């Protein structure tokens, strides 16, 4: 999977549209649980010192569709994708396995919905 960025500056932010997929039908996760699972995934892959400053911001989360928008520095996107793809989502608060599916990555929040093939923005009123 490759992503094309429109800017070569590495200090600008990138936005990721992520879907959580699970075998369980009605998986109930809070935004805090997701933040903890993402932090644990980064810690498992890069260690405590390696993950400093890598935890992304969750801009929006839809618990019914299990879709979320993450914001992170562009230079850290590949590391975040690696950590998310290697996690199984199991934590102390969530005994069910799930995985993160990256739907879209872009430099601009307004262009996330162009290629995403879903109506997440319509229901969440991100704009």
Secondary structure, DSSP 8 states (H G I E B T S, - for coil): -----S---SSSEEEEEEEEEESSTT----HHHHHHHHHHHHHHHHHHHHTTT---EEEEEETTTTEEEEEEEGGGHHHHHHHHHH-----SS--S-EEEEEEEEES-GGGTTSSS-S-HHHHHT--
